[in-house]
Amino acid sequence: MGFPEMIFIFFLALIIFGPKKLPEIGRQIGKALNEFKRASNEFKAQIEAEINNMETDTRSQEILPPARPPEGAVPASAAPPPAVTSELNSKAQDA
């Protein structure tokens, strides 16, 4: 809507409502627009909070695979080979 259309609407409202009612109508329209803006901002904040909560939930539910041990590491549950075991046993008997 351009400037000429706005002027036309203003003069039309001035003719229909008169100069005494026009400021009151303007205040009511301003209050309504302010209330609409406030409600819109609250709705936007609520949507953003829900999106953040969803992102937090998906991050906490992410299950990572077990970590691989470094190369050359010996697992704690691995038993020594039989040759080493017999060698250790014979050294223990000699002592």
URRAJO-V660966 format. One record per residue. RES is the residue in one small letter. PHI is phi as a letter, one per 40 degrees, with the letter a starting at -180 (none if undefined). Layout:
<<RES;PHI> <RES;PHI>>
This chain:
<<m;none> <g;c> <f;c> <p;c> <e;c> <m;c> <i;c> <f;c> <i;c> <f;c> <f;c> <l;c> <a;c> <l;c> <i;c> <i;c> <f;c> <g;g> <p;c> <k;c> <k;c> <l;c> <p;c> <e;c> <i;c> <g;c> <r;c> <q;c> <i;c> <g;c> <k;c> <a;c> <l;c> <n;c> <e;c> <f;c> <k;c> <r;c> <a;c> <s;c> <n;c> <e;c> <f;c> <k;c> <a;c> <q;c> <i;c> <e;c> <a;c> <e;c> <i;c> <n;c> <n;c> <m;c> <e;c> <t;c> <d;c> <t;c> <r;c> <s;c> <q;c> <e;c> <i;b> <l;c> <p;c> <p;c> <a;c> <r;c> <p;c> <p;c> <e;c> <g;g> <a;c> <v;b> <p;c> <a;c> <s;c> <a;c> <a;c> <p;c> <p;c> <p;d> <a;c> <v;c> <t;c> <s;c> <e;c> <l;c> <n;c> <s;c> <k;c> <a;c> <q;c> <d;c> <a;c>>
